[in-house]
Amino acid sequence: MTRFLAAAGASSLLALTVATPAGAVPGPRSEQWWFSAWEVQKKVWPVSQGAGVTVAVIDTGVNAQLPEFQGGVVVPGSDLDRGSGDGRTDTDAEKGGHGTGMAALIASQGGRTGFVGVAPQAKIMPITAGNPAAIAKGIRYAADHGAKVISISQGFIANRGCQPDLQQAVGYAIQKDAVIVVSAGNEGNRANPSNNPANCAGVLAVGAVDNKKKAWIGTQRQPYVAVAAPGAPVTSVGRNGTLVGDVIGTSQAAALTSAVAALVRSKHPQMPNREVVQRIIASAVDAGPPGKDNMTGAGVIIPERALNANVPKSAPNPVFAKYDQWARTQPQGQGGQTGTQAPGVAEPKNNDDRNSIITLVIAVGGILGVVLLAVVIFVFSKRGGKGGPPSGGFGGGPGMGPGQQAGGPPPGWGAGAPGQSGGYPMPPQGPPGQQGPPPRYRG
């Protein structure tokens, strides 16, 4: 049995050096390089911060008393390991609070550390569960108590496929319209076993990449990997309120992907779970060999694209294709439909409504045409009919790519092709030659 333990050598505790002034809008710490890579403050937070969405974190519990979760961020959950309690206490003494760390990546408010989650307006529902049976119960609990995103940063070796009770629980949660995000596993450079619940039909399994969009060496190499997200290394907050640095693994990647799912669900509250997953996959940026691969799936997720991209109903959705295949083998009502139409099937429209829309489009198009003509005339009058801008680029200096300025940071990950975005500052990594965490891990 394997449990993901976040580690890269020995995890280091960082001093509390940043405080968030009262009333200030929280911003990320310098170690949070994924904020720059994803251009969160510039392109994501103006669109969505996760309001109205509850994310269930099935892990070791969450220390809800930390200033990082001020304002009632952590709502009551359940402790399924001990049979009592509401999950708002982190039971992980061995590694310093794995569940708290995952919750902080999603919805931390800054607090004493200044550490901020990607979806700071989301709520966290902590569910303490550390074995497959408890996780299956936790998935059902989360679905029954209104969680629209379920984040699971742990796994167990299961080369024979998904355990039946876990698969049934996943099917139950999908029928309740939940998006289920799971870490892919951290033994890709070793035995590379298949893991529960990452290999269950209907879950979004996530691999880990570094700050240059390159697959982390330990990320699992499995066909169930759907996408990848930052995970090598990632800083977070431990259960005692200190920063935990130098952590590497797919746990962090899954938590950050869960935050992105919360952002999408907040912006599109009526969008069914299968379309949320489809949107996250379709808007990812290729990160490995061309096309899908078993380390990064469809590529690295890009929150701004997931929020705003025009994703056709016919876009590939391997996660729900696998789920639909499993659901067809189940008795009626035990894993089938989610109450939404299949991809590619449009709802019938009233002809009057359609005609009204066409009329509106024509009218707006006419107005836009006049405005565009005026702009063109103005531009040419200012330029005197001469050629375009200098060959050095659009104000960025010689050789600079779109969106990149001389001396400035590299463009966000959504700005260019794989391998062309440069890298982002990150905290120091483990000892030279480190090949990933030890065989027994949660991470």
Secondary structure by P-SEA (a helix, b strand, c coil): cbbbbbcccbbbbbccccccccccccccccccccccccccccccccccccccbbbbbccccccccccccccccccbbbbccccccccccccccccccaaaaaaaaccccccccccccccccbbbbbbbbccaaaaaaaaaaaaaacccbbbbcccccccccccaaaaaaaaaaaaabbbbbbbccccccccccccccccccccbbbbbbcccccccccccccccccccccccbbbbbccccccccccccaaaaaaaaaaaaaaaaaacccccaaaaaaaaaaaccccccccccccccccccccccccccccccccccaaaaaaaaaaaacccccccccccccccccccccaaaaaaaaaaaaaaaaaaaaaaaaaaaaaaaaacccccccccccccccccccccccccccccccccccccbbbbbbccccccccccccccccc
